[in-house]
């Protein structure tokens, strides 16, 4: 077992003893088991999965960092939500708005990356919330 803590600028979202953590690193997915070598990595946008008592649990995370020690995983996320906290209607509206904005932009536009990130966040929130409901 290892301690998983997920912290946002607003609050401590989660503090649990877990068996495994899988999270979206900026360069790809990371799998962490107890005894993992120390690591510091940037977080991407997506689903953090943790296993506790043989069950999988999900958390939406976006941006920030993860620090891994042999007995602890600390996630300092720019944004994080439990599936039950995700407002499906709001996520759908954000996704539709971002899709509409992207249609009017070209990849060289300075806003393109920002709007693409907004679309990725909304899409991942919807996936996580719908699968967990």
N, CA, C and O of each residue as an XYZ file, in Angstrom:
532
protein
N       0.841     -1.190      0.000
C       0.000      0.000      0.000
C       0.881      1.247      0.000
O       2.023      1.233      0.458
N       0.304      2.326     -0.533
C       0.990      3.616     -0.541
C      -0.069      4.706     -0.393
O      -1.243      4.494     -0.699
N       0.353      5.848      0.069
C      -0.555      6.964      0.261
C      -0.672      7.748     -1.039
O       0.336      8.126     -1.636
N      -1.908      7.991     -1.478
C      -2.192      8.846     -2.630
C      -2.858     10.101     -2.109
O      -3.888     10.043     -1.437
N      -2.256     11.243     -2.427
C      -2.871     12.522     -2.097
C      -3.026     13.327     -3.378
O      -2.084     13.476     -4.157
N      -4.235     13.844     -3.580
C      -4.514     14.701     -4.732
C      -4.905     16.063     -4.179
O      -5.884     16.202     -3.446
N      -4.109     17.067     -4.554
C      -4.287     18.410     -4.030
C      -4.480     19.379     -5.199
O      -3.767     19.310     -6.199
N      -5.449     20.277     -5.059
C      -5.645     21.359     -6.027
C      -5.339     22.671     -5.300
O      -5.137     22.663     -4.086
N      -5.302     23.786     -6.014
C      -5.086     25.055     -5.317
C      -6.172     25.358     -4.270
O      -5.931     26.114     -3.329
N      -7.352     24.775     -4.434
C      -8.461     25.050     -3.534
C      -8.571     24.098     -2.350
O      -9.054     24.488     -1.287
N      -8.121     22.835     -2.524
C      -8.410     21.850     -1.470
C      -7.599     20.571     -1.617
O      -6.962     20.309     -2.637
N      -7.656     19.789     -0.543
C      -7.153     18.420     -0.573
C      -8.329     17.575     -1.056
O      -9.299     17.387     -0.322
N      -8.250     17.070     -2.271
C      -9.359     16.324     -2.866
C      -9.422     14.899     -2.340
O     -10.507     14.358     -2.127
N      -8.254     14.289     -2.131
C      -8.235     12.871     -1.781
C      -6.977     12.549     -0.997
O      -5.896     13.048     -1.310
N      -7.119     11.719      0.016
C      -5.985     11.189      0.766
C      -6.356      9.767      1.153
O      -7.133      9.551      2.083
N      -5.797      8.796      0.434
C      -6.189      7.392      0.608
C      -4.977      6.476      0.515
O      -4.019      6.776     -0.197
N      -5.020      5.379      1.223
C      -4.044      4.301      1.048
C      -4.520      3.476     -0.140
O      -5.651      2.990     -0.142
N      -3.673      3.313     -1.148
C      -4.071      2.636     -2.383
C      -3.043      1.573     -2.767
O      -1.930      1.533     -2.242
N      -3.454      0.715     -3.700
C      -2.589     -0.363     -4.171
C      -1.834      0.001     -5.447
O      -0.736     -0.500     -5.692
N      -2.432      0.879     -6.258
C      -1.839      1.237     -7.545
C      -2.419      2.570     -8.011
O      -3.558      2.911     -7.693
N      -1.614      3.321     -8.774
C      -2.076      4.573     -9.363
C      -1.656      4.584    -10.828
O      -0.508      4.282    -11.152
N      -2.579      4.929    -11.703
C      -2.300      5.118    -13.131
C      -2.746      6.536    -13.446
O      -3.889      6.909    -13.182
N      -1.839      7.326    -14.012
C      -2.194      8.725    -14.245
C      -1.657      9.219    -15.579
O      -0.712      8.660    -16.137
N      -2.291     10.295    -16.082
C      -1.863     10.839    -17.374
C      -0.682     11.793    -17.211
O      -0.845     12.937    -16.787
N       0.494     11.308    -17.551
C       1.645     12.197    -17.573
C       1.577     13.047    -18.830
O       0.856     12.708    -19.769
N       2.303     14.126    -18.859
C       2.290     14.986    -20.033
C       2.834     14.245    -21.259
O       2.437     14.533    -22.388
N       3.743     13.291    -21.031
C       4.349     12.551    -22.145
C       3.793     11.137    -22.291
O       4.308     10.350    -23.084
N       2.751     10.808    -21.536
C       2.158      9.478    -21.627
C       1.707      8.998    -20.261
O       1.938      9.654    -19.246
N       1.064      7.853    -20.254
C       0.500      7.318    -19.033
C       1.586      6.732    -18.127
O       2.540      6.111    -18.597
N       1.420      6.944    -16.816
C       2.359      6.420    -15.829
C       1.632      5.448    -14.911
O       0.525      5.729    -14.453
N       2.247      4.318    -14.645
C       1.715      3.349    -13.693
C       2.633      3.303    -12.482
O       3.845      3.141    -12.626
N       2.061      3.444    -11.283
C       2.840      3.514    -10.062
C       2.366      2.426     -9.099
O       1.177      2.324     -8.798
N       3.304      1.623     -8.624
C       3.040      0.611     -7.601
C       3.873      0.953     -6.368
O       4.844      1.701     -6.478
N       3.512      0.419     -5.189
C       4.332      0.662     -4.005
C       5.788      0.261     -4.268
O       6.053     -0.743     -4.929
N       6.712      1.044     -3.752
C       8.126      0.762     -3.952
C       8.707      1.367     -5.213
O       9.878      1.150     -5.524
N       7.896      2.128     -5.948
C       8.363      2.752     -7.190
C       9.542      3.678     -6.886
O       9.600      4.286     -5.817
N      10.464      3.779     -7.815
C      11.581      4.713     -7.655
C      11.051      6.142     -7.629
O      10.052      6.441     -8.283
N      11.703      7.020     -6.887
C      11.272      8.422     -6.848
C      11.215      9.025     -8.250
O      12.036      8.722     -9.115
N      10.217      9.889     -8.444
C       9.954     10.455     -9.762
C       9.219     11.774     -9.595
O       8.392     11.928     -8.696
N       9.523     12.710    -10.456
C       8.772     13.961    -10.540
C       8.403     14.138    -12.001
O       9.275     14.103    -12.868
N       7.105     14.329    -12.288
C       6.660     14.439    -13.684
C       5.530     15.447    -13.806
O       4.831     15.734    -12.834
N       5.360     15.980    -15.005
C       4.252     16.888    -15.318
C       3.009     16.074    -15.624
O       3.087     15.010    -16.239
N       1.864     16.578    -15.192
C       0.581     15.933    -15.476
C       0.014     16.440    -16.788
O       0.192     17.603    -17.148
N      -0.667     15.560    -17.493
C      -1.417     15.939    -18.667
C      -2.880     16.122    -18.282
O      -3.203     16.408    -17.129
N      -3.746     15.954    -19.253
C      -5.188     16.045    -19.043
C      -5.762     14.648    -19.187
O      -5.487     13.961    -20.171
N      -6.558     14.222    -18.214
C      -7.187     12.919    -18.364
C      -7.643     12.306    -17.064
O      -8.003     12.994    -16.110
N      -7.615     10.988    -17.059
C      -8.161     10.204    -15.961
C      -7.047      9.616    -15.110
O      -6.175      8.905    -15.607
N      -7.092      9.921    -13.832
C      -6.237      9.252    -12.871
C      -7.065      8.102    -12.331
O      -8.199      8.297    -11.895
N      -6.503      6.907    -12.361
C      -7.177      5.716    -11.843
C      -6.373      5.219    -10.651
O      -5.149      5.112    -10.714
N      -7.076      4.917     -9.563
C      -6.379      4.285     -8.441
C      -7.160      3.042     -8.024
O      -8.386      2.985     -8.123
N      -6.409      2.054     -7.555
C      -7.015      0.803     -7.102
C      -6.900      0.715     -5.593
O      -5.835      0.918     -5.009
N      -8.038      0.404     -4.983
C      -8.106      0.246     -3.534
C      -9.084     -0.891     -3.243
O     -10.217     -0.882     -3.723
N      -8.645     -1.850     -2.470
C      -9.518     -2.979     -2.152
C      -9.951     -3.747     -3.383
O     -11.042     -4.315     -3.412
N      -9.092     -3.767     -4.412
C      -9.396     -4.483     -5.636
C     -10.351     -3.744     -6.568
O     -10.673     -4.257     -7.639
N     -10.812     -2.550     -6.187
C     -11.734     -1.773     -7.020
C     -11.010     -0.584     -7.631
O     -10.107     -0.007     -7.026
N     -11.427     -0.228     -8.854
C     -10.877      0.938     -9.532
C     -11.731      2.169     -9.258
O     -12.961      2.105     -9.252
N     -11.056      3.284     -9.032
C     -11.712      4.570     -8.818
C     -11.071      5.580     -9.761
O      -9.879      5.495    -10.054
N     -11.863      6.533    -10.234
C     -11.384      7.517    -11.201
C     -11.438      8.932    -10.648
O     -12.273      9.257     -9.804
N     -10.531      9.763    -11.141
C     -10.503     11.184    -10.826
C     -10.079     11.910    -12.100
O      -9.139     11.485    -12.771
N     -10.765     13.001    -12.439
C     -10.343     13.839    -13.556
C      -9.233     14.745    -13.062
O      -9.368     15.383    -12.018
N      -8.120     14.809    -13.812
C      -7.016     15.717    -13.481
C      -6.584     16.469    -14.738
O      -6.689     15.964    -15.856
N      -6.095     17.686    -14.522
C      -5.605     18.485    -15.646
C      -4.498     19.400    -15.159
O      -4.713     20.266    -14.312
N      -3.323     19.195    -15.704
C      -2.191     20.055    -15.410
C      -1.653     19.897    -14.008
O      -2.353     19.439    -13.106
N      -0.418     20.277    -13.837
C       0.211     20.190    -12.529
C       1.371     19.214    -12.545
O       2.001     18.985    -13.577
N       1.639     18.648    -11.385
C       2.787     17.759    -11.228
C       2.434     16.575    -10.352
O       1.479     16.621     -9.577
N       3.214     15.513    -10.483
C       3.109     14.363     -9.595
C       4.498     14.077     -9.027
O       5.494     14.067     -9.750
N       4.536     13.846     -7.721
C       5.771     13.437     -7.053
C       5.548     12.022     -6.543
O       4.590     11.750     -5.819
N       6.440     11.133     -6.928
C       6.344      9.740     -6.507
C       7.518      9.431     -5.590
O       8.673      9.655     -5.951
N       7.217      8.915     -4.404
C       8.222      8.389     -3.491
C       7.904      6.908     -3.306
O       6.871      6.448     -3.792
N       8.739      6.161     -2.634
C       8.526      4.714     -2.535
C       7.206      4.346     -1.865
O       6.652      3.284     -2.148
N       6.687      5.212     -0.973
C       5.464      4.896     -0.236
C       4.367      5.955     -0.373
O       3.388      5.940      0.373
N       4.538      6.876     -1.332
C       3.603      8.001     -1.440
C       3.569      8.542     -2.862
O       4.594      8.624     -3.539
N       2.353      8.914     -3.306
C       2.168      9.610     -4.578
C       1.406     10.893     -4.263
O       0.285     10.852     -3.754
N       2.022     12.028     -4.568
C       1.385     13.314     -4.326
C       1.120     13.976     -5.676
O       2.044     14.240     -6.446
N      -0.140     14.235     -5.944
C      -0.549     14.880     -7.182
C      -0.924     16.321     -6.860
O      -1.860     16.572     -6.101
N      -0.198     17.252     -7.436
C      -0.501     18.674     -7.301
C      -1.127     19.097     -8.621
O      -0.427     19.462     -9.566
N      -2.454     19.045     -8.675
C      -3.177     19.259     -9.932
C      -3.698     20.682    -10.048
O      -4.179     21.263     -9.075
N      -3.596     21.231    -11.249
C      -4.207     22.528    -11.519
C      -5.706     22.444    -11.396
O      -6.364     23.389    -10.962
N      -6.246     21.291    -11.785
C      -7.688     21.035    -11.702
C      -7.888     19.552    -11.454
O      -7.206     18.724    -12.058
N      -8.814     19.209    -10.573
C      -9.136     17.804    -10.300
C     -10.567     17.715     -9.777
O     -11.011     18.549     -8.987
N     -11.281     16.680    -10.236
C     -12.660     16.472     -9.798
C     -12.950     14.984     -9.706
O     -12.496     14.192    -10.532
N     -13.714     14.621     -8.689
C     -14.251     13.271     -8.611
C     -15.381     13.165     -9.630
O     -16.005     14.175     -9.955
N     -15.657     11.971    -10.141
C     -16.739     11.836    -11.137
C     -18.077     12.394    -10.654
O     -18.829     12.970    -11.440
N     -18.375     12.224     -9.365
C     -19.652     12.711     -8.828
C     -19.732     14.233     -8.795
O     -20.824     14.788     -8.669
N     -18.605     14.910     -8.905
C     -18.579     16.370     -8.873
C     -18.688     16.998    -10.266
O     -18.894     18.205    -10.390
N     -18.553     16.194    -11.289
C     -18.567     16.717    -12.656
C     -20.002     17.009    -13.080
O     -20.864     16.133    -13.013
N     -20.252     18.218    -13.508
C     -21.555     18.640    -14.006
C     -21.617     18.282    -15.496
O     -20.964     18.915    -16.325
N     -22.416     17.255    -15.822
C     -22.489     16.771    -17.207
C     -22.961     17.848    -18.176
O     -22.411     17.986    -19.268
N     -23.966     18.601    -17.787
C     -24.487     19.641    -18.683
C     -23.436     20.710    -18.956
O     -23.278     21.166    -20.088
N     -22.723     21.101    -17.911
C     -21.673     22.108    -18.073
C     -20.546     21.577    -18.970
O     -20.044     22.292    -19.837
N     -20.159     20.319    -18.751
C     -19.102     19.714    -19.571
C     -19.538     19.618    -21.032
O     -18.741     19.887    -21.931
N     -20.792     19.237    -21.280
C     -21.306     19.176    -22.652
C     -21.276     20.556    -23.308
O     -20.870     20.701    -24.461
N     -21.712     21.562    -22.556
C     -21.729     22.927    -23.090
C     -20.306     23.409    -23.393
O     -20.078     24.048    -24.420
N     -19.358     23.112    -22.516
C     -17.967     23.500    -22.742
C     -17.401     22.795    -23.970
O     -16.652     23.390    -24.745
N     -17.762     21.531    -24.143
C     -17.285     20.765    -25.305
C     -17.844     21.367    -26.597
O     -17.100     21.585    -27.554
N     -19.152     21.634    -26.624
C     -19.773     22.205    -27.823
C     -19.196     23.580    -28.140
O     -18.955     23.904    -29.303
N     -18.976     24.386    -27.105
C     -18.412     25.720    -27.299
C     -17.000     25.622    -27.888
O     -16.660     26.355    -28.818
N     -16.192     24.731    -27.353
C     -14.822     24.568    -27.839
C     -14.805     24.038    -29.270
O     -13.998     24.479    -30.088
N     -15.698     23.089    -29.572
C     -15.770     22.573    -30.945
C     -16.127     23.683    -31.924
O     -15.567     23.764    -33.017
N     -17.067     24.540    -31.522
C     -17.456     25.660    -32.368
C     -16.314     26.650    -32.575
O     -16.101     27.142    -33.684
N     -15.583     26.936    -31.502
C     -14.450     27.863    -31.598
C     -13.346     27.293    -32.478
O     -12.727     28.020    -33.255
N     -13.099     25.993    -32.355
C     -12.026     25.369    -33.144
C     -12.299     25.444    -34.636
O     -11.370     25.556    -35.437
N     -13.566     25.382    -35.011
C     -13.914     25.447    -36.442
C     -13.455     26.749    -37.078
O     -13.165     26.801    -38.273
N     -13.393     27.804    -36.264
C     -13.013     29.099    -36.797
C     -11.534     29.420    -36.639
O     -11.106     30.533    -36.943
N     -10.754     28.461    -36.168
C      -9.327     28.718    -35.929
C      -8.454     27.822    -36.798
O      -8.864     26.730    -37.191
N      -7.270     28.285    -37.089
C      -6.273     27.450    -37.768
C      -5.188     27.121    -36.741
O      -5.019     27.869    -35.778
N      -4.456     26.035    -36.919
C      -3.439     25.647    -35.929
C      -2.406     26.722    -35.607
O      -1.812     26.686    -34.530
N      -2.176     27.664    -36.495
C      -1.196     28.720    -36.223
C      -1.774     29.870    -35.406
O      -1.033     30.750    -34.967
N      -3.082     29.872    -35.197
C      -3.724     30.911    -34.411
C      -3.254     30.811    -32.954
O      -3.180     29.706    -32.417
N      -2.939     31.924    -32.313
C      -2.462     31.895    -30.929
C      -3.465     31.266    -29.945
O      -3.056     30.750    -28.905
N      -4.737     31.302    -30.250
C      -5.758     30.725    -29.351
C      -6.006     29.239    -29.595
O      -6.690     28.589    -28.804
N      -5.462     28.702    -30.668
C      -5.757     27.319    -31.057
C      -5.455     26.327    -29.932
O      -6.306     25.506    -29.589
N      -4.256     26.395    -29.358
C      -3.859     25.452    -28.302
C      -4.741     25.589    -27.067
O      -5.098     24.591    -26.441
N      -5.091     26.818    -26.719
C      -5.948     27.072    -25.560
C      -7.330     26.437    -25.754
O      -7.858     25.794    -24.847
N      -7.902     26.622    -26.927
C      -9.238     26.075    -27.212
C      -9.173     24.547    -27.315
O     -10.094     23.857    -26.878
N      -8.105     24.025    -27.881
C      -7.926     22.574    -27.966
C      -7.848     21.971    -26.568
O      -8.424     20.911    -26.321
N      -7.149     22.625    -25.658
C      -7.060     22.146    -24.278
C      -8.422     22.177    -23.602
O      -8.763     21.268    -22.846
N      -9.198     23.213    -23.868
C     -10.557     23.325    -23.325
C     -11.410     22.150    -23.821
O     -12.177     21.566    -23.055
N     -11.271     21.812    -25.094
C     -12.011     20.689    -25.675
C     -11.575     19.368    -25.037
O     -12.419     18.530    -24.718
N     -10.283     19.175    -24.850
C      -9.775     17.945    -24.228
C     -10.292     17.797    -22.799
O     -10.706     16.710    -22.396
N     -10.270     18.881    -22.039
C     -10.768     18.823    -20.659
C     -12.243     18.430    -20.627
O     -12.634     17.525    -19.889
N     -13.047     19.104    -21.420
C     -14.488     18.834    -21.433
C     -14.771     17.399    -21.881
O     -15.621     16.726    -21.300
N     -14.070     16.934    -22.903
C     -14.278     15.578    -23.417
C     -13.921     14.523    -22.373
O     -14.663     13.560    -22.182
N     -12.788     14.705    -21.701
C     -12.363     13.734    -20.682
C     -13.312     13.746    -19.485
O     -13.617     12.690    -18.932
N     -13.785     14.937    -19.075
C     -14.744     15.023    -17.975
C     -16.003     14.229    -18.307
O     -16.511     13.469    -17.483
N     -16.501     14.422    -19.539
C     -17.707     13.696    -19.952
C     -17.488     12.191    -19.924
O     -18.326     11.457    -19.401
N     -16.380     11.724    -20.475
C     -16.079     10.288    -20.489
C     -16.041      9.713    -19.076
O     -16.652      8.681    -18.800
N     -15.326     10.386    -18.196
C     -15.159      9.894    -16.819
C     -16.496      9.890    -16.077
O     -16.838      8.902    -15.427
N     -17.246     10.973    -16.167
C     -18.524     11.079    -15.457
C     -19.546     10.077    -15.983
O     -20.274      9.465    -15.203
N     -19.603      9.908    -17.304
C     -20.589      8.978    -17.887
C     -20.259      7.533    -17.543
O     -21.162      6.738    -17.282
N     -18.985      7.186    -17.539
C     -18.581      5.818    -17.227
C     -18.794      5.490    -15.755
O     -19.062      4.340    -15.406
N     -18.675      6.490    -14.895
C     -18.793      6.262    -13.460
C     -20.225      6.335    -12.951
O     -20.500      5.966    -11.809
N     -21.140      6.811    -13.795
C     -22.532      6.955    -13.313
C     -23.330      5.690    -13.486
O     -24.509      5.650    -13.132
